[in-house]
Amino acid sequence: MMKYLVYTLVLIFALSFNSCASRVVVKEPAKVTVVKKLPRQYKVVRLKGKRYYYFNGKHYRKTRKGYVVVRV
C-alpha cells in the first residue's frame, strides 16, 4: 500500500510541472489599402495560374471588398 502511495505522489509531483496551456502569438494585422476600382489602363496578368491586375508598376489581386496590392 505504501508503495502505491509513493508512486502516486511521485506521479502527481511530476505532472504538476507539465502544463497543458500553450503559448498563442497573435500577429498584428497588416495595413492593407483597398482600391475600390482600378483605372481603365490596367492589364490582366496570369502568374502560376493566378490572375493579377497590373497597373503603374504594381500588381493587384481582386477581393470581395476591392483590389489590394500584392508582392509577386
N, C-alpha and C positions, 0 to 999 in steps of 0.2 A: 504494500500500500504506500509506503514511504517512497518507494522507487517511482511510482506513477505521479505522486505529488511533486517530486523533484523535476521530473520530465515536463510536467505541466507548467511549473514555474519557469523553467528554462525556455520553454516554447513561448509563453506569454512575454517574457523579457525580450526574446529575440524578435518577436513580431511587433513589439512596441516601437522598434526603430525603423520598421518599414512603413512607408506611407502610401496610401492609395491615391493621394492627390497628385496631380501632375501640373506642371507649370504651363500656363497658357500665355502666349505672347500675341498681342493684338497690334497689328501694324496700323499706322495712321493711313487713312485713305489718301490716295494720290489726288492732287488737284488737277482736275480734268476740265478742259474748256470744251463745251459742246457747241458746235456750229449748227444752227437750225437748217440752213440752206446753203449749198455750195454754189459758187459762181458758175456761169454758163461755160466757161473755158476749161472746166475740169476734164481730165482724161481717165478712162477706166483702165486699170492695170490689173493683171492676174499674176500673182506670185504664189508658187507652191499650191495652186488650186484655190487660193482665196482671192476674193475680189477687193481691190483697194481703189480709192479715188485719188488722183494725183493733181495737185494744183499748187503753183507758186513754191515748188521745192519741198512740199510736204505731202505725206501720204495720210489719207483719212480712211476710217472704217465706219460703216453705217451701223447705227444702233437704233433702238426704239425712240430715243429722245432726239436724235440728230446724227451728226458726224463728229467723231473725235480724232485727234491727231495721234498717229501711232508711229513707232520707230520700226522700220523694215530692215 
